C-alpha cells in the first residue's frame, strides 16, 4: 500500500473523515429528535381526542354506557383508518369502539393502574401494525356507585413513517450541502495554513538563485523554529564554503609555483638546445596546469555560494580582448552578438571559465570567424559559441565533453576544455549541447534554466 506523501491530501482526507462522521452522527441524532418531536406532537393530538372522549362519556338510567358525541376526525369513521378510540367500562364490562376498529378491540396493557394521568404505550394493532396509545383511567359515579372507565386513543405508527421519510430526505440534502461547505472551508483553511511552507520553499529558491542569503524571520511561530534551523545551517555552510575556497586558493598557489619553476626549466633546456626534452616537459607541465585548472573549477562550483546575475556581453568583450592576444585569436574575427542588457545567473569567474574554454576551442579550429550569441527563452538562457571550422562528426559530439577525450591529437591541450565546461554547467543545473553551426563548424551551446533547481 502506497503512503500518501502530500500533507495537504492527508489533511483533506482527515477533514473528509471528520466531516463524514459528524454528518452521520448529526443525521442520526436529528432523525431521532424529529421522531420524538413528531410523537410528542401526535401525542398532543391524541390527548385532545382523549379529553373529548372523557367529556362525552354518559350512562343512561339503565346504566348503559354511551357517548354524547364522537370525535370528529374522519379517520375514526373509516374502517382501519389508522386512528382508533376505545372506551371500556371495567366495572360493568361494557365496550365502545370507533368504527375504524370494525370488529376488533385495542389490546391495552393489562397492568395499567394509573388513575388521573395519561399513560403512553405501544401495542399491537390491526393487520400486524404497531399503535401508539394514550390512555387514561377515570372513575364516574353512576347511581351512587363508582364505575371504573378506561379510555384509550391510538394511532398507527405508519402514519409517522411518511413524515420521518420526508424529513430524512430533506435532512440528507441539507447535511450534504453543509458537509460540502465545511469541506470547502477546510480546504481553504488547509491552504492558508500551509502557505508559510510555500513561502519558505520560494525563499529557498531565492537563496539558491542568489537573490537572498537568509530566510525571512517574519513567519508564524509554528514555522519559526524551522526557519531558524535553516538559517543556522546556511550560516554554517557559508563558513565551510569559505574554508573550502581558501583551501582551493592555497592549492592553486601551492601548485602554481612548482609549475612556474618547471616552465623556467623548459626555457633553459631550450636555450641549451635540448628541444625534445623541453617539449616533453612542456607538454607535461601544460597537462598538469589544465588538470589543476579543472579541479579548481570543480572545487569552486561545488563549494561556491549563490551566484548573482552577471552581464554577459561585458564578459564576452573581456574574453575577446584576452583571446585576440593569443596566436589563434589573432587570425580569427570574433563577433559578439550578445544583447547588451542580458544577464545570466552564473558567477563571473565560472562564466569566464566556461565561455573562455569554448571560445578558445572555437578560435583554435575556426578558419576565420567565431560568433558568440545568446537568447532568453521561456524556460532557459541559451549561450552559443560558433565557428566556421571543420566541426565534429555526430559520433564525436557525444564523446567530446568526456574527460581526457582529445579529438585533435595534433594540437596542444589535454582534452579537458569541454569537460571543465560540462562540470561547471552541471553545478548550475545547466546543459552543454554540441551541434552544427550556421557558419559551417561546431556550435557549442550552454542552456541555463531560468527557474532555480530546474
Secondary structure, DSSP 8 states (H G I E B T S, - for coil): ------HHHHHHHHHHHHHHHHHHHHHHHHHHHHHHHHHHHHHHHHHHHHHHHHHHEEE-TT--EEESS----GGGTSTT-SEEEEEEETTTTEEEE-GGGTT------TT---BSSEEEEEEE-GGG-EEEEEEEEEEEEETTEEEEEEEEEEEETHHHHHHHHHHHHHHHHHHHHHHHHHHHHHHHHHHHHHHHHHHHHHHHHHHHHTS-SS--S-S-HHHHHHHHHHHHHHHHHHHHHHHHHHHHHHHHHHHHHHHHHHHHHHHHHHHTT-HHHHHHHHHHHHHHHHHHHHHHHHHHHHH------EEHHHHHHHHHHHHTTSHHHHTSEEEEE--TT-EESS-HHHHHHHHHHHHHHHHHH-SSEEEEEEEE-SSEEEEEEEESS----HHHHTTTTSTT--S-TTSSS-S-HHHHHHHHHHHTT-EEEEEE-TTSSEEEEEEEESSTT-
